[in-house]
Each structure stands twice: as C-alpha cells, then as structure tokens.
Amino acid sequence: MDKQIINDGKSAAITSYILIVGVLIALSMNSENKNPFASFHIRQGLGLTLTFIILGISISYFESVMVAAPMWIFISVLTIYGIFSAAKGETTPLPLLGKWFQKWFSNF
C-alpha cells in the first residue's frame, strides 16, 4: 500500500480501536474519502467492539472476577495490538478473529 494512503488514513485507523465510540468516529472520518488503510482497521475495530459487547454480555451473568479478567485481558491485548499495527502502517489482521472480521464486514 502507498505511504501517502497510509498516512492519510492513519488517524482514522488508530481511532477505530477505541471501543464502541471509536468505530463510529472513524466511520465518519472515512465516509467522504474511502481510504483502504483506514477501512481495513475500521473493520478490525468494529469486530473487536462487537466481540467486546458479546463477551461482556455473555460473562455478565457469572459476576466473577475469575471469569471477567481473562476477557478484559484478551480484549486489551487485541486492542493494543491493533493500535500498534495501525500506528506502524501495517495491515495485519488481529490474531484469532481478524481474518473473519475482514470477511464479515467487507462492506465497510
């Protein structure tokens, strides 16, 4: 991917990893000029946000730190990985789920 495209989409790409609101902000930042680099990371951020919500709802019934802590660690590690990947200008999918996110959210 061209360095100019990466630099133009870097702020939207990094913003997309802020859970819940970051995806909405990044979508609005990328709405006029569809930047492929930003779109890649928006799909990753959207998938991560939905995973966070689904896991959060699923484990909320247990009310145990022993169940909640691994989810928070998992989401935190993936978020940090995504932010660093976007900051370095890479289009590396998130581990475990990233390839699925690209497939499922290909319309974004």
Backbone as numpy.savetxt, mean C-alpha at the origin, in Angstrom:
# Nx Ny Nz CAx CAy CAz Cx Cy Cz
11.52 1.60 -15.79 10.67 2.77 -15.79 11.57 4.01 -15.79
11.13 5.04 -16.48 11.88 6.28 -16.62 12.02 7.00 -15.28
13.18 7.59 -15.03 13.42 8.29 -13.76 12.47 9.47 -13.57
12.12 10.14 -14.65 11.20 11.28 -14.54 9.82 10.82 -14.09
9.35 9.69 -14.60 8.05 9.14 -14.20 8.08 8.78 -12.73
9.17 8.16 -12.29 9.31 7.77 -10.88 9.32 9.01 -10.00
10.09 10.03 -10.36 10.16 11.25 -9.54 8.81 11.97 -9.49
8.08 11.97 -10.60 6.78 12.64 -10.62 5.75 11.92 -9.74
5.85 10.61 -9.64 4.86 9.85 -8.88 5.28 9.45 -7.48
6.49 9.85 -7.07 7.03 9.40 -5.79 6.21 9.86 -4.59
5.75 11.10 -4.58 5.00 11.59 -3.42 3.65 10.87 -3.29
2.98 10.64 -4.39 1.71 9.89 -4.33 1.96 8.45 -3.92
3.07 7.87 -4.39 3.40 6.49 -4.05 3.64 6.34 -2.56
4.41 7.23 -1.98 4.70 7.15 -0.54 3.44 7.42 0.27
2.64 8.38 -0.15 1.41 8.72 0.55 0.43 7.55 0.58
0.44 6.72 -0.44 -0.52 5.62 -0.53 -0.36 4.60 0.58
0.76 4.59 1.27 0.99 3.61 2.33 0.52 4.09 3.70
-0.01 5.30 3.79 -0.63 5.75 5.04 -1.99 5.08 5.08
-2.19 4.20 6.04 -3.39 3.36 6.06 -4.67 4.19 6.04
-5.62 3.74 5.32 -6.97 4.23 5.11 -7.00 5.56 4.35
-6.58 6.66 4.94 -6.68 7.96 4.25 -5.62 8.16 3.19
-4.47 7.55 3.35 -3.39 7.74 2.39 -3.75 7.30 1.00
-4.49 6.21 0.91 -4.90 5.71 -0.41 -5.83 6.71 -1.09
-6.75 7.27 -0.32 -7.68 8.25 -0.90 -6.94 9.51 -1.36
-6.00 9.96 -0.57 -5.21 11.14 -0.94 -4.39 10.84 -2.19
-3.74 9.67 -2.20 -2.91 9.30 -3.35 -3.76 9.14 -4.62
-4.96 8.59 -4.49 -5.85 8.47 -5.66 -6.20 9.84 -6.22
-6.46 10.80 -5.35 -6.79 12.14 -5.85 -5.55 12.82 -6.44
-4.37 12.55 -5.89 -3.14 13.11 -6.44 -2.84 12.54 -7.83
-3.25 11.31 -8.06 -2.93 10.62 -9.31 -4.10 10.62 -10.29
-5.17 11.34 -9.98 -6.37 11.27 -10.81 -6.22 11.97 -12.16
-5.52 13.08 -12.22 -5.40 13.81 -13.48 -4.37 13.16 -14.41
-3.16 13.08 -13.95 -2.09 12.47 -14.74 -1.81 11.09 -14.18
-2.26 10.08 -14.87 -2.08 8.71 -14.40 -0.60 8.31 -14.50
0.07 8.36 -13.38 1.48 7.99 -13.32 1.57 6.49 -13.03
2.22 5.70 -13.88 2.27 4.25 -13.66 3.00 3.85 -12.38
4.01 4.60 -11.98 4.72 4.31 -10.74 3.81 4.52 -9.54
3.11 5.66 -9.52 2.18 5.94 -8.42 1.03 4.94 -8.43
0.53 4.58 -9.60 -0.57 3.62 -9.68 -0.18 2.27 -9.11
1.05 1.82 -9.38 1.54 0.56 -8.82 1.48 0.60 -7.29
1.99 1.67 -6.70 2.03 1.76 -5.24 0.65 2.04 -4.64
-0.22 2.69 -5.37 -1.59 2.90 -4.89 -2.30 1.55 -4.79
-2.10 0.68 -5.77 -2.69 -0.66 -5.69 -2.14 -1.43 -4.50
-0.85 -1.31 -4.25 -0.24 -1.97 -3.10 -0.80 -1.40 -1.78
-0.89 -0.08 -1.71 -1.42 0.57 -0.50 -2.89 0.25 -0.27
-3.67 0.19 -1.34 -5.09 -0.15 -1.21 -5.24 -1.58 -0.69
-4.47 -2.49 -1.24 -4.52 -3.87 -0.77 -4.09 -4.00 0.68
-3.06 -3.26 1.06 -2.60 -3.28 2.44 -3.65 -2.71 3.38
-4.31 -1.65 2.98 -5.37 -1.06 3.80 -6.53 -2.02 3.96
-6.95 -2.66 2.88 -8.05 -3.62 2.98 -7.65 -4.83 3.83
-6.41 -5.27 3.72 -5.92 -6.37 4.55 -5.95 -5.96 6.02
-5.54 -4.74 6.31 -5.57 -4.22 7.68 -6.99 -4.22 8.24
-7.94 -3.76 7.44 -9.34 -3.71 7.89 -9.90 -5.11 8.10
-9.66 -5.99 7.15 -10.19 -7.36 7.26 -9.58 -8.09 8.45
-8.26 -7.99 8.61 -7.62 -8.64 9.76 -8.08 -8.01 11.07
-8.22 -6.69 11.08 -8.66 -6.00 12.29 -10.05 -6.43 12.72
-10.95 -6.55 11.77 -12.31 -6.99 12.10 -12.28 -8.45 12.55
-11.49 -9.26 11.87 -11.43 -10.69 12.20 -10.90 -10.95 13.60
-9.86 -10.23 13.99 -9.27 -10.51 15.30 -9.87 -9.68 16.43
-10.76 -8.77 16.11 -11.36 -7.93 17.16 -12.23 -8.73 18.12
-12.68 -9.88 17.70 -13.53 -10.70 18.55 -12.73 -11.42 19.64
-11.43 -11.54 19.47 -10.61 -12.26 20.43 -10.22 -11.42 21.64
-10.08 -10.11 21.45 -9.72 -9.17 22.52 -8.49 -9.64 23.29
-7.47 -10.03 22.57 -6.24 -10.51 23.19 -5.04 -9.87 22.51
-4.08 -9.44 23.31 -2.87 -8.85 22.78 -2.06 -9.91 22.03
-2.13 -11.14 22.47 -1.39 -12.23 21.81 -1.90 -12.48 20.39
-3.12 -12.13 20.11 -3.67 -12.29 18.77 -3.47 -11.01 17.97
-3.60 -9.86 18.60 -3.51 -8.57 17.90 -2.07 -8.19 17.55
-1.13 -8.51 18.40 0.25 -8.09 18.18 0.84 -8.62 16.87
0.65 -9.90 16.53 1.20 -10.36 15.24 0.59 -9.63 14.04
-0.70 -9.29 14.12 -1.32 -8.55 13.02 -0.67 -7.17 12.88
-0.47 -6.48 13.97 0.14 -5.16 13.94 1.57 -5.23 13.42
2.29 -6.25 13.83 3.67 -6.42 13.35 3.67 -6.70 11.86
2.80 -7.58 11.40 2.68 -7.93 9.99 2.37 -6.70 9.14
1.36 -5.95 9.54 0.96 -4.75 8.79 2.06 -3.70 8.84
2.68 -3.51 9.99 3.75 -2.51 10.12 4.94 -2.84 9.24
5.35 -4.10 9.23 6.49 -4.51 8.40 6.18 -4.29 6.92
4.98 -4.67 6.49 4.62 -4.47 5.08 4.52 -2.98 4.72
4.02 -2.18 5.64 3.92 -0.74 5.39 5.31 -0.12 5.24
6.20 -0.45 6.15 7.57 0.08 6.09 8.27 -0.39 4.82
8.08 -1.65 4.47 8.66 -2.19 3.24 8.15 -1.41 2.03
6.85 -1.15 1.98 6.26 -0.42 0.86 6.75 1.01 0.77
6.87 1.68 1.91 7.35 3.07 1.93 8.79 3.13 1.42
9.63 2.24 1.90 11.03 2.24 1.45 11.14 1.89 -0.02
10.32 0.97 -0.47 10.33 0.60 -1.88 9.93 1.79 -2.76
8.90 2.53 -2.33 8.46 3.71 -3.08 9.52 4.81 -3.03
10.14 5.01 -1.87 11.15 6.06 -1.73 12.38 5.77 -2.58
12.73 4.49 -2.75 13.89 4.12 -3.57 13.56 4.10 -5.05
12.30 4.23 -5.41 11.90 4.24 -6.81 11.75 2.86 -7.41
11.48 1.87 -6.56 11.33 0.50 -7.02 9.86 0.14 -7.16
9.58 -0.79 -8.04 8.22 -1.33 -8.18 8.24 -2.81 -7.79
8.63 -3.06 -6.56 8.67 -4.41 -6.03 7.38 -4.67 -5.27
6.63 -5.72 -5.62 5.39 -6.01 -4.89 5.68 -6.37 -3.43
4.71 -6.10 -2.58 4.83 -6.46 -1.17 4.95 -7.97 -1.03
5.70 -8.45 -0.05 5.81 -9.90 0.15 4.44 -10.52 0.44
4.26 -11.73 0.03 3.07 -12.56 0.24 1.87 -12.14 -0.60
1.44 -10.90 -0.51 0.17 -10.49 -1.12 0.30 -9.51 -2.28
1.46 -8.94 -2.48 1.64 -7.87 -3.46 1.24 -8.22 -4.88
1.58 -9.42 -5.32 1.21 -9.82 -6.69 -0.30 -9.94 -6.84
-0.96 -10.39 -5.78 -2.42 -10.47 -5.81 -3.04 -9.08 -5.86
-2.47 -8.13 -5.10 -3.00 -6.77 -5.10 -2.93 -6.17 -6.51
-1.82 -6.42 -7.22 -1.69 -5.91 -8.57 -2.74 -6.50 -9.50
-3.04 -7.75 -9.29 -4.04 -8.42 -10.14 -5.46 -7.96 -9.79
-5.79 -7.92 -8.51 -7.14 -7.58 -8.08 -7.50 -6.13 -8.36
-6.56 -5.21 -8.21 -6.85 -3.79 -8.33 -6.25 -3.21 -9.62
-6.24 -3.99 -10.68 -5.63 -3.55 -11.93 -6.35 -2.35 -12.57
-7.57 -2.06 -12.13 -8.32 -0.93 -12.70 -7.89 0.41 -12.14
-7.10 0.41 -11.07 -6.70 1.68 -10.45 -5.43 2.21 -11.10
